Amino acid sequence: MNQNKCNGLIVLNPEPLYYVVLLMPANNPQTSGSGSSGARLPVIRFEEEMHNLVSAASELIEQEKEFAVVMVLRSQGSSAVKTGAKAIVLPEGRIIGWLGGWCSENAVLTAALEALEKGTPKIVRLVMKGDELRKIGEDVIEVGTPCGGEVDIYIEPVYPRLQLLLVGDNEVTRMLAKIGKILGYKIAVYDMMATKEKYPEADIIINSPSSLEKIRIDRNTIAILATMGKTWVDEETLERLLKTDIGLIELVSSTRRAQEVLKLLIKKGYKPEDLRRIVTPAGIDIGAISPGEIAISVLAEIIMFRRGGSGKSMREVKGDPLEIVLSAIESPALSRPEQ
């Protein structure tokens, strides 16, 4: 689609680097109507649908809900799904918007829920034929309908802003709050001595276990326990967190103290598969000593887990440019001047 013929409407996901682009066609002669009245009813209807979707997306983001935006990139054949159609799919299976009715909605729902589960955008082709809904390839779904035609859809998962739940009140947690805020995370601090004055970056201050139970803790939450020796706090908090669907738990501690905490939890009946959700000692080995360095080490590990990084230096991953240049110079075939 030619960019100068479109107005781009961007709905930002609170999570940095993720976004959804909903393209709204600008004045199109084919949809401008006819006659001296200059009626543009189809465009007005389309704009109303867009406004409804944008309003729904904004409300879901405000409520910190997961959803997927679906957009039809191409529609071929007699399918009722038209190019440019858009909808929002919720994890519970509800669809906001119109995607052509039963001919395609079940297949779209299946693909959107899979994208939400995996956390990655995808393009899926719907083939309108066959007798039942079935996958015939990684990104190809046979819909099982006599409608006929093919439809390509783009699916973009949208998640609540990642929440860092910081447990403890010390220089490390304060540095975690500062750097976490720079990274765009929602910051929640849990400690009976925590205050807004100590943590101006915090979105939520939690001073009691009962208050902890009232905040959102789901797979878009990462807890970092940095109590610096308060084993009883670590044990109690870990028990609460292991009962939730939390995405990741990082315990900042020495190996010895981590073993003590894990032994206490095993005695209380927690199984190895439960305890493997706890990453300890937390952080990447960068030789961290100061509170700021420890915070960077832990947050770097979190980024590595989320982005699928290796934790190695970029020179090790990409190659040493100097060695590459020297190898090229030493190779007669590469160093020979062009004739």
Secondary structure, 3 states (H helix, E strand, C coil): CCHHHEEEEEEECCCCCCEEEEEEECCCHHHCCCCCCCCCHHHHHHHHHHHHHHHHHHHHHHCCCCEEEEEEEEEECCCCCCCCCEEEECCCCCEEECCCCHHHHHHHHHHHHHHHHHCCCEEEEEECCCCCCEEEECCEEECCCCCCCEEEEEEEEECCCCEEEEECCCHHHHHHHHHHHHCCCEEEEECCCCCCCCCCCCCEEECCHHHHCCCCCCCCEEEEECCCCCHHHHHHHHHHHHCCCCCEEEECCCHHHHHHHHHHHHHCCCCHHHHCCEECCCCCCCCCCCHHHHHHHHHHHHHHHHHCCCCCCHHHHHCCHHHHHHHHHHCHHHHCCCC
